[in-house]
Amino acid sequence: MNFVLTDHAEKRCIRRKIQRESIARALERPARIEDDPDDVDLAHVLYLVPERAFRVLRVIYNETVDPVAIVTAYFDDEVKDL
């Protein structure tokens, strides 16, 4: 899936040391996809990152644009059911 990072997402990924390759893999092979509870244009993908001790990466993106726009990405340590 083609994607672009918003300025916000770019800054957060640098700060959180999240690689673009991890985002690409999350979009291509998500462990789970969730609807955003507040915005119908957004989707969340969850992905276990092997290089980060299988931490859960949550990528939130706008699925109504082409290419999809990554809004933010972070490691979600609250998810326990993947």
C-alpha positions as CSV (number, residue, x, y, z in Angstrom):
1,M,0.0,0.0,0.0
2,N,1.3,3.4,-0.9
3,F,1.4,6.0,1.9
4,V,2.7,9.4,2.9
5,L,3.5,10.7,6.3
6,T,1.9,13.8,7.6
7,D,4.3,16.3,9.2
8,H,3.0,15.3,12.6
9,A,3.6,11.6,11.8
10,E,7.1,12.3,10.5
11,K,8.1,14.1,13.7
12,R,6.6,11.5,15.9
13,C,8.2,8.6,14.1
14,I,11.6,10.3,14.4
15,R,11.1,10.9,18.1
16,R,9.8,7.3,18.7
17,K,12.4,5.7,16.4
18,I,9.8,4.1,14.2
19,Q,11.1,3.0,10.8
20,R,9.2,3.6,7.6
21,E,9.7,-0.1,6.8
22,S,7.8,-1.0,10.0
23,I,4.9,1.2,8.9
24,A,4.9,-0.4,5.4
25,R,4.9,-3.9,6.9
26,A,2.1,-2.9,9.3
27,L,-0.1,-1.7,6.4
28,E,0.7,-4.8,4.3
29,R,0.4,-7.4,6.9
30,P,-1.6,-6.1,9.9
31,A,-2.3,-8.4,12.8
32,R,-5.6,-6.5,13.3
33,I,-7.5,-3.5,11.7
34,E,-9.7,-1.3,13.9
35,D,-12.1,1.5,13.1
36,D,-11.3,4.8,14.7
37,P,-13.9,5.5,17.5
38,D,-14.2,9.2,16.6
39,D,-13.4,9.7,12.9
40,V,-14.9,7.5,10.2
41,D,-12.0,8.5,7.8
42,L,-9.4,6.9,10.0
43,A,-8.3,3.3,10.5
44,H,-5.9,1.8,12.9
45,V,-3.6,-1.1,12.1
46,L,-1.8,-3.1,14.7
47,Y,1.4,-5.0,13.9
48,L,3.9,-6.9,16.0
49,V,7.4,-5.6,15.3
50,P,10.0,-8.4,15.6
51,E,12.9,-6.0,15.7
52,R,11.4,-4.3,18.8
53,A,10.8,-7.4,20.9
54,F,7.4,-7.9,19.3
55,R,6.0,-4.7,20.6
56,V,2.6,-3.7,19.1
57,L,2.9,-0.9,16.6
58,R,-0.3,1.1,16.1
59,V,-0.5,3.0,12.8
60,I,-3.4,5.5,12.4
61,Y,-4.1,6.6,8.9
62,N,-6.6,8.3,6.7
63,E,-7.9,5.7,4.3
64,T,-10.1,8.1,2.2
65,V,-7.1,9.6,0.4
66,D,-4.7,8.1,-2.2
67,P,-2.1,7.5,-1.2
68,V,-3.2,6.9,2.4
69,A,-1.9,9.5,4.8
70,I,-0.3,8.3,8.0
71,V,-1.6,10.5,10.9
72,T,0.6,9.0,13.6
73,A,2.3,5.8,14.7
74,Y,3.3,4.7,18.2
75,F,4.0,1.6,20.2
76,D,0.8,0.7,22.1
77,D,1.8,-1.2,25.2
78,E,-1.8,-1.4,26.3
79,V,-2.7,-4.0,23.7
80,K,-2.4,-7.5,25.1
81,D,-4.6,-9.6,22.9
82,L,-2.7,-10.0,19.6
